Amino acid sequence: MTAGNSASARAAAMRAAARKGWWRRVLAWIGIGGRAARRTDARAALWSHGAAGEEQTARLLVELQARGWVVWHDLMLWGRRFNLDHILISPCGTVVVVLDTKAWRRTWTTGLVYGRVHCGPDDRHSQIEKVASYAQAVAAVAGLHPAVVRPLIVVHGSPVAGGFLEAMTPHGPVHVLSPGFLVPTLLKAPGVPDAWRARALAEQVERVLAPFAGRG
């Protein structure tokens, strides 16, 4: 799958649905069609913004692929409904990275406030906890030790204070990075490249993945 495909498709579908069919005529008849279309456009713009962020992340990850990392985009676990933006397998075959892309307001800084991740005045820690739960689910479904699967978040737009944050969640720590820290941080992962072990781990994980169906 290509990064951002499902988010782009969701945005297009929302815009199209708001402008056709009997529902549009009903809204126009009662005088709220314009307002409803504008609200839909705003929601669709958020999805499009997210898709653009995922595409930026995918471009960064090309360097890792050239160095032996396995990289997948826009996936889901069999039997689960959530979207996995990016899944990475290290060349040493000992680490699975569940990487989530965020595209937050560029005029606000992302940092820790009393241990919780905020973007400007907005508390975003629930999103951090959600990504940690995704990593835990990948480990459980794939039959891996939880320590093998690492949750990671890259934030586009909003500058991350210091470029790197470690946020604690009930599911364990999550690292939140600025784009410039993403590849260098992953390249520091310990371990000796082991093609056989990496391939075996990739096959084990791939068996429980499917293209994201965009079901929300």
C-alpha positions as CSV (number, residue, x, y, z in Angstrom):
1,M,0.0,0.0,0.0
2,T,1.0,3.6,-0.6
3,A,1.3,5.9,2.4
4,G,-1.8,8.1,2.9
5,N,-4.0,6.3,0.4
6,S,-6.8,5.6,2.8
7,A,-6.8,9.1,4.3
8,S,-6.9,10.7,0.8
9,A,-9.7,8.3,-0.2
10,R,-11.7,9.2,2.9
11,A,-11.3,12.9,2.2
12,A,-12.5,12.5,-1.4
13,A,-15.4,10.4,-0.4
14,M,-16.6,12.9,2.2
15,R,-16.5,15.8,-0.2
16,A,-18.3,13.8,-2.9
17,A,-21.0,12.6,-0.5
18,A,-21.7,16.1,0.7
19,R,-22.4,17.4,-2.8
20,K,-24.6,14.8,-4.5
21,G,-27.8,12.9,-4.2
22,W,-31.0,13.4,-2.4
23,W,-29.3,14.5,0.9
24,R,-27.8,17.6,-0.8
25,R,-31.2,18.6,-2.1
26,V,-32.8,18.2,1.3
27,L,-30.2,20.3,3.0
28,A,-30.5,23.0,0.3
29,W,-34.3,23.0,0.6
30,I,-34.1,23.6,4.4
31,G,-31.4,26.2,3.9
32,I,-28.4,24.6,5.6
33,G,-26.7,22.9,2.6
34,G,-24.0,25.5,2.5
35,R,-23.1,25.2,6.1
36,A,-23.1,21.4,6.0
37,A,-20.8,21.4,2.9
38,R,-18.4,23.8,4.7
39,R,-18.3,21.5,7.7
40,T,-17.6,18.5,5.5
41,D,-14.9,20.4,3.7
42,A,-13.2,21.2,7.0
43,R,-13.3,17.6,8.1
44,A,-12.1,16.4,4.6
45,A,-9.2,19.0,4.8
46,L,-8.1,17.4,8.1
47,W,-8.0,13.9,6.4
48,S,-6.1,15.4,3.4
49,H,-3.6,17.1,5.7
50,G,-3.0,13.8,7.5
51,A,-2.5,12.0,4.1
52,A,0.1,14.6,3.1
53,G,1.9,14.0,6.4
54,E,2.0,10.2,5.8
55,E,3.4,10.8,2.4
56,Q,6.2,13.0,3.9
57,T,7.0,10.3,6.3
58,A,7.1,7.7,3.6
59,R,9.7,9.8,1.7
60,L,11.9,9.9,4.8
61,L,11.7,6.1,5.2
62,V,13.1,5.4,1.7
63,E,16.6,5.9,3.2
64,L,15.8,3.1,5.8
65,Q,14.6,0.8,3.0
66,A,17.9,1.3,1.2
67,R,19.7,0.2,4.5
68,G,17.8,-3.1,4.8
69,W,14.7,-2.1,6.7
70,V,11.3,-3.6,5.6
71,V,8.7,-0.8,5.4
72,W,5.0,-1.1,4.9
73,H,2.3,1.7,4.8
74,D,-1.4,2.1,5.4
75,L,-2.3,-1.3,6.9
76,M,-4.6,-2.9,9.5
77,L,-4.5,-6.0,11.7
78,W,-6.9,-8.8,10.7
79,G,-10.0,-8.4,12.9
80,R,-9.2,-4.9,14.0
81,R,-10.5,-1.6,12.7
82,F,-7.7,0.9,13.3
83,N,-5.2,2.1,10.8
84,L,-1.5,1.4,11.1
85,D,0.3,4.3,9.2
86,H,3.6,2.6,8.9
87,I,5.2,-0.7,10.0
88,L,8.9,-1.2,10.0
89,I,11.1,-4.3,10.5
90,S,14.7,-3.7,11.5
91,P,17.6,-5.3,9.5
92,C,18.6,-7.2,12.6
93,G,15.3,-8.9,12.8
94,T,14.7,-8.0,16.5
95,V,12.5,-4.9,16.4
96,V,9.1,-4.1,14.9
97,V,8.3,-0.3,14.8
98,V,4.7,0.8,14.8
99,L,5.1,4.3,13.4
100,D,2.2,6.8,13.4
101,T,2.3,10.1,11.6
102,K,0.8,13.2,13.0
103,A,0.3,16.5,11.2
104,W,-0.2,19.1,13.9
105,R,-0.5,22.9,14.0
106,R,2.8,24.4,12.9
107,T,2.5,27.6,15.0
108,W,2.3,25.5,18.2
109,T,5.1,23.6,19.8
110,T,4.7,19.9,20.9
111,G,6.1,19.3,24.3
112,L,5.4,17.6,27.7
113,V,3.2,19.3,30.3
114,Y,3.3,17.4,33.6
115,G,4.2,14.3,31.7
116,R,1.5,14.6,29.1
117,V,2.0,15.4,25.4
118,H,0.5,18.8,24.4
119,C,0.5,20.6,21.1
120,G,0.4,24.2,22.2
121,P,-2.6,24.4,24.7
122,D,-4.1,21.1,23.4
123,D,-3.7,17.9,25.4
124,R,-2.9,15.2,22.8
125,H,-1.8,12.5,25.2
126,S,-4.8,10.3,24.4
127,Q,-3.5,10.0,20.8
128,I,-0.1,8.9,22.2
129,E,-1.8,6.3,24.4
130,K,-3.7,5.1,21.3
131,V,-0.6,4.5,19.3
132,A,0.9,2.6,22.3
133,S,-2.2,0.4,22.3
134,Y,-1.7,-0.3,18.6
135,A,1.8,-1.6,19.2
136,Q,0.5,-3.8,22.0
137,A,-2.1,-5.2,19.7
138,V,0.4,-5.9,16.9
139,A,2.5,-7.8,19.4
140,A,-0.4,-9.8,20.7
141,V,-1.9,-10.7,17.3
142,A,1.5,-11.5,15.8
143,G,2.6,-13.6,18.8
144,L,5.5,-11.4,19.7
145,H,6.9,-10.4,23.0
146,P,5.7,-6.8,23.7
147,A,9.3,-5.6,24.1
148,V,9.9,-6.4,20.4
149,V,7.2,-4.0,19.1
150,R,8.0,-0.3,19.7
151,P,5.5,2.5,19.2
152,L,6.9,5.7,17.6
153,I,5.3,9.0,16.5
154,V,6.6,11.5,14.0
155,V,5.1,15.0,14.1
156,H,5.0,17.1,11.0
157,G,4.2,20.8,11.2
158,S,4.4,21.4,14.9
159,P,8.0,21.6,16.1
160,V,8.8,19.0,18.8
161,A,10.6,20.5,21.8
162,G,14.2,19.3,21.6
163,G,13.3,17.2,18.6
164,F,12.6,14.1,20.8
165,L,10.2,13.3,23.6
166,E,9.6,10.2,25.6
167,A,6.0,10.0,26.8
168,M,4.8,7.5,29.3
169,T,1.5,5.6,28.8
170,P,-0.2,2.7,30.6
171,H,1.2,0.5,27.8
172,G,4.8,1.8,28.2
173,P,6.9,4.6,26.7
174,V,6.3,6.2,23.3
175,H,8.9,8.3,21.6
176,V,7.6,11.4,19.8
177,L,10.0,12.8,17.2
178,S,10.4,15.7,14.8
179,P,10.9,14.5,11.2
180,G,14.6,15.4,11.3
181,F,15.2,13.0,14.2
182,L,13.2,10.0,12.7
183,V,15.8,8.3,10.5
184,P,18.9,9.1,12.6
185,T,17.1,7.7,15.7
186,L,16.1,4.4,13.9
187,L,19.6,4.0,12.4
188,K,20.9,3.9,16.0
189,A,18.9,0.8,16.8
190,P,21.3,-1.8,18.3
191,G,21.9,-5.1,16.7
192,V,23.9,-6.8,13.9
193,P,22.1,-7.1,10.5
194,D,20.7,-10.6,10.1
195,A,18.9,-11.1,6.8
196,W,17.4,-14.5,7.7
197,R,16.1,-13.3,11.1
198,A,14.7,-10.1,9.6
199,R,12.9,-12.0,6.8
200,A,11.4,-14.5,9.4
201,L,10.2,-11.6,11.6
202,A,8.7,-9.8,8.5
203,E,6.9,-12.9,7.4
204,Q,5.5,-13.5,10.9
205,V,4.2,-9.9,11.1
206,E,2.9,-9.8,7.5
207,R,0.7,-12.8,8.1
208,V,-1.5,-10.7,10.4
209,L,-1.7,-7.6,8.3
210,A,-4.0,-6.4,5.5
211,P,-4.5,-3.3,3.5
212,F,-6.5,-0.7,5.5
213,A,-10.1,-0.8,4.4
214,G,-10.8,2.8,5.4
215,R,-13.7,1.9,7.7
216,G,-13.1,4.7,10.1
